[in-house]
């Protein structure tokens, strides 16, 4: 997977129970049982189902 911020190819995959989804513009949206991939270079997070 390619990081959209720094274009690095190596992303760390982390399973989270609850993820507050602020990217949609609403501050009360919480996603459950999601996979978050974070970039070790720029610390940008990407949410995947």
Buried (B, 14 or more C-beta within 10 A) or exposed (E): EEBEEEEBEEBEEEEBEEBEBEEEEEEEEEBEEBEBBBBEEEEBBBEEE
